[in-house]
Amino acid sequence: MRRGSDFEQAVRRGTRGGRESLVVHLTTSTDPEPSGPVVGLVVSRAVGNAVTRNLVKRRLRALMGERLGALPSRSRVVVRALPPAATTSFAHLAADLDSALSTAVRRAGERSR
């Protein structure tokens, strides 16, 4: 995702899964063209200085890259890092991400019924 409107749509219309170090917003696109999931990251200044924010972004990119196949097709995902993400270990960040993603996917399934 690159446009603010894409982030806004996913956050406002999507389902949410939150954990200690991050929040995941997930929505499915209604575009007729077949495409895979699209992911956007939000890491604000509250997380830390530029070095810390970039470290958190690199970790989240790596973790999301491994999980793209498990996401529904045509889904849009926004991962928003919270300040505890700066001091969280990679393994704990991965566990939080898995838990938040499963919650958001489950809620999206319940909403579509």
C-alpha positions in Angstrom: 0.0 0.0 0.0 1.2 3.4 -0.8 -1.7 5.8 -0.8 -3.2 7.2 2.4 -6.7 6.4 1.1 -5.8 2.7 1.0 -4.6 2.8 4.6 -7.6 4.7 5.7 -10.0 2.2 4.0 -8.3 -0.7 5.7 -8.3 0.9 9.1 -11.9 2.3 9.0 -13.7 -0.6 7.2 -11.6 -3.5 8.3 -11.6 -5.9 11.2 -9.1 -5.4 14.0 -6.8 -7.7 16.0 -4.7 -6.1 18.7 -1.9 -7.3 20.9 0.6 -5.7 23.2 3.1 -4.6 20.6 0.9 -4.2 17.5 -2.5 -3.8 15.9 -3.6 -5.4 12.7 -6.4 -4.1 10.5 -7.7 -6.4 7.7 -10.2 -5.8 5.0 -11.0 -7.5 1.7 -10.8 -5.5 -1.5 -13.8 -5.5 -4.0 -11.5 -4.9 -7.0 -12.4 -7.4 -9.8 -8.8 -7.9 -10.8 -7.2 -10.9 -9.2 -4.3 -9.9 -6.9 -2.7 -11.2 -3.8 -2.8 -9.6 -0.4 -1.4 -6.1 0.1 0.3 -5.0 3.3 1.1 -1.6 4.7 3.1 -0.8 7.8 2.6 2.1 10.2 5.4 2.8 12.7 5.0 6.2 14.3 7.6 8.3 16.2 6.1 7.1 19.4 7.8 3.8 18.8 11.3 5.4 19.0 14.0 7.2 17.1 14.6 6.6 13.4 17.0 3.7 14.0 14.5 1.9 16.2 11.6 2.6 13.8 13.5 1.2 10.9 14.4 -1.9 12.9 10.8 -2.5 13.8 9.8 -2.0 10.1 12.4 -4.5 8.9 11.2 -7.1 11.4 7.6 -6.6 10.5 8.3 -6.8 6.7 10.2 -10.1 7.2 7.4 -11.5 9.4 4.6 -10.4 7.0 6.5 -11.8 4.0 6.4 -15.3 5.6 2.7 -15.0 6.2 1.4 -13.6 2.9 0.3 -17.1 1.7 -1.9 -17.6 4.7 -3.9 -14.4 4.1 -7.1 -14.3 2.1 -6.7 -13.3 -1.5 -7.5 -9.6 -2.3 -7.0 -8.7 1.4 -5.5 -5.4 2.5 -3.7 -5.5 5.8 -2.3 -2.6 7.9 0.1 -3.5 10.7 0.5 -0.6 13.2 3.4 -0.9 15.6 2.8 0.3 19.2 5.6 1.6 21.4 6.3 -1.8 23.1 7.3 -3.2 19.7 10.6 -1.3 20.1 11.7 -3.5 23.0 10.0 -6.7 22.1 12.0 -9.6 20.9 11.7 -10.9 17.3 10.0 -14.1 18.6 7.5 -12.3 20.7 6.7 -9.9 17.9 6.1 -12.9 15.6 3.7 -14.4 18.2 1.9 -11.1 18.6 1.6 -10.8 14.8 0.3 -14.4 14.4 -2.3 -13.9 17.1 -3.5 -10.5 15.9 -3.7 -11.8 12.3 -5.7 -14.8 13.3 -8.1 -12.6 15.3 -8.6 -10.2 12.4 -9.1 -13.0 9.8 -11.6 -14.8 12.1 -13.6 -11.5 12.7 -13.6 -10.8 8.9 -15.0 -14.3 8.3 -17.7 -13.7 11.0 -18.5 -10.3 9.4 -19.0 -11.8 5.9 -21.5 -14.3 7.1 
